Amino acid sequence: MSDSVVSEKQKPYQVLARKYRPTNFDELIGQDALVRTLKNAIESDRIAHAYMLTGIRGTGKTTTARIIAKAINYTGSDGKAGPTTGPTDNCKICQAITEDRHPDVIEMNGADQRGIDDIRQLIDGVRYAPSEARYKIYIIDEVHMLTDQAFNALLKTLEEPPAHVKFIFATTEIRKVPVTILSRCQRFDLRRVTVDELAAHYKNICAQEGITADDEAISMIARAADGSVRDGLSILDQAISLSENVLTTDTVKSMLGLNERMQTLELFKALMEGNTSEAFDLAAGFYERGQEPVALIKDMTEICHLLTKIKAVPKARRTVAPNMSDEELSAATKLAQSLSVPSLGKAWQILLKGTGEIVSSPQPQAVLEMILIRLCYASDLPDPADLIKKLHGSSGGSASAGGQTSGNGQGNGATARSSSATASVSVMNGHGNKTRPGTASQSAPSEKPETMAVANGNLDKLEDVVALLESNGAMLLASQIDQFVQLISLRQGKIEFLPAEHAPSDLSSNLQRKLLELTGRRWAVTIGRENAQPTLRKQREKREREELDKIMAHPFVSEVIKVFPGAEIIDIKEKTEEEEIN
């Protein structure tokens, strides 16, 4: 056996992400604008002293930093060549940079070398010329993790570095980098690599590795990479190990859990159809496979979001579902077509609320099952638009008989009327907090009379007295009269009443004194025993009960109560003239 074969076998395995890491600008994929700009800058000798590279993980930020370092330090095989934008394999300095062993290219990790002492050490090294290379390069990865003091210490050096020093920063969180740093750098945003570019790249790597791969399997990996070259290569590496050099669609689908995504779609479909039995069977399957309840809820939330997007923009795959397989997209589109946006909105709210409950609960599986039941129950509730149509269809003739018509002659499903008053009815399901009719108006001492009382003594009824007190700030006394005064008679200068139970003992004297102050004349306020009227509050409550009885007897309201068992009226509001016209 030859020495070359032995050394090849002894060579440690290198993951695909490192083995096929780009070494020059021509090998970078998906970053055409960046490559073109940097090539032009190097060829025209307009190399900036600091670069800021930003983008999601795995798009080539650190790789680009090393390529820049090699390109501007390139000396060729004879050690005399200048900077280049082409291959750099024949340069010893570039080989050392590739192997991360050149003393003039210093790489720092902002995650652990983030303090001011680390930056001071960097600044101390800046003053010294490079030992071998043309430029001394400082590459700081995850630069956004430096402390504020470290950033401040770097400002002056970054603004006016020595001619032999270049800075290259990389970050995934550009918004966390101070603007004072950004203003001193040339910024490049590395975009997500498209699915087609990734698929072509991975197919080329499979060919070099001698791997047979289905096109759909490669496409699945490219979609799962979500724009990150490195993520996709890690998935491809795992798939090759799993498939024994034959990469099939079924293998990749199983490895990526795409079968589970289809089952999540089936689970969501069962929930939207109100099929509790099938939903619980599918959920039990997830539980047996070890999926956490919170993860299942999050997956269903993503499915709900996806279906809503498909419903809104059915054919825009690039923006709606760029990372889904054709099979998944077809199933999701079919399901979305059978659902309405209001029903998806209800499911979204239930899932969002359930996510918080399941995280804080000591029994997440029990919470998951309760959420599934809620979703099944909500699926049986009609959409508001369908409900209005149904109600009009069943009670259209009788509803309009009570005077409920609009300008076009059709009944208004949002409002019920009686012959004596025009009222807006709010109905609340019995599962929530219930407020009896009249409680909303009990906080107000009395209703406003049609004519305001006059301070010179034009007080014809008890409501005028209450209005006079309210208009002059005597709110407590006005409330006591509304609640405790059972009027017997009211004439100019004299009030006779029977105090209700629990009335204040000084009510009559307080009223007498206040009327003297407000009207300028003496009033005789006496206590009687017979022929007393109910208090203003009692009279108001009686009117509201009568109004409620009329509304409850209305065909429209009766139909609503039938559709929503346990619902009740919680408030009655008079319609304004403007609402009446509209």
Stockholm file with secondary structure:
# STOCKHOLM 1.0

chainA/1-582         MSDSVVSEKQKPYQVLARKYRPTNFDELIGQDALVRTLKNAIESDRIAHAYMLTGIRGTGKTTTARIIAKAINYTGSDGKAGPTTGPTDNCKICQAITEDRHPDVIEMNGADQRGIDDIRQLIDGVRYAPSEARYKIYIIDEVHMLTDQAFNALLKTLEEPPAHVKFIFATTEIRKVPVTILSRCQRFDLRRVTVDELAAHYKNICAQEGITADDEAISMIARAADGSVRDGLSILDQAISLSENVLTTDTVKSMLGLNERMQTLELFKALMEGNTSEAFDLAAGFYERGQEPVALIKDMTEICHLLTKIKAVPKARRTVAPNMSDEELSAATKLAQSLSVPSLGKAWQILLKGTGEIVSSPQPQAVLEMILIRLCYASDLPDPADLIKKLHGSSGGSASAGGQTSGNGQGNGATARSSSATASVSVMNGHGNKTRPGTASQSAPSEKPETMAVANGNLDKLEDVVALLESNGAMLLASQIDQFVQLISLRQGKIEFLPAEHAPSDLSSNLQRKLLELTGRRWAVTIGRENAQPTLRKQREKREREELDKIMAHPFVSEVIKVFPGAEIIDIKEKTEEEEIN
#=GR chainA/1-582 SS CCHHHHHHHHSCCCCHHHHTCCCSGGGCCSCHHHHHHHHHHHHTTCCCSEEEEEESTTSSHHHHHHHHHHHHHCCTTTTCCCCCSSCCTTCHHHHHHHTTCCTTEEEEETTTSCSHHHHHHHHHHHTSCCSSSSSEEEEEETGGGSCHHHHHHHHHHHHSCCTTEEEEEEESCGGGSCHHHHTTSEEEEECCCCHHHHHHHHHHHHHHHTCEECHHHHHHHHHHHTTCHHHHHHHHHHHHHHHTTEECHHHHHHHHTHHHHHHHHHHHHHHHTTCHHHHHHHHHHHHHTTCCHHHHHHHHHHHHHHHHHHHHSTTCHHHHCTTSCHHHHHHHHHHHHTSCHHHHHHHHHHHHHHHHHHHHCSCHHHHHHHHHHHHHHHHTSCCHHHHHHHHHHHHHHHHHHTTCCCTTSCCCTTCEECSSCEEEEEEECTTSCCCCTTHHHHTSSSCCCSSCCBTTTBCCSHHHHHHHHHHTTCHHHHHHHHHHEEEEEEETTEEEEEECTTCCTTHHHHHHHHHHHHHSSCCEEEECCSSCCCCHHHHHHHHHHHHHHHHHTSHHHHHHHHHSTTCEEEEEEECCHHHHHC
#=GC SS_cons         CCHHHHHHHHSCCCCHHHHTCCCSGGGCCSCHHHHHHHHHHHHTTCCCSEEEEEESTTSSHHHHHHHHHHHHHCCTTTTCCCCCSSCCTTCHHHHHHHTTCCTTEEEEETTTSCSHHHHHHHHHHHTSCCSSSSSEEEEEETGGGSCHHHHHHHHHHHHSCCTTEEEEEEESCGGGSCHHHHTTSEEEEECCCCHHHHHHHHHHHHHHHTCEECHHHHHHHHHHHTTCHHHHHHHHHHHHHHHTTEECHHHHHHHHTHHHHHHHHHHHHHHHTTCHHHHHHHHHHHHHTTCCHHHHHHHHHHHHHHHHHHHHSTTCHHHHCTTSCHHHHHHHHHHHHTSCHHHHHHHHHHHHHHHHHHHHCSCHHHHHHHHHHHHHHHHTSCCHHHHHHHHHHHHHHHHHHTTCCCTTSCCCTTCEECSSCEEEEEEECTTSCCCCTTHHHHTSSSCCCSSCCBTTTBCCSHHHHHHHHHHTTCHHHHHHHHHHEEEEEEETTEEEEEECTTCCTTHHHHHHHHHHHHHSSCCEEEECCSSCCCCHHHHHHHHHHHHHHHHHTSHHHHHHHHHSTTCEEEEEEECCHHHHHC
//
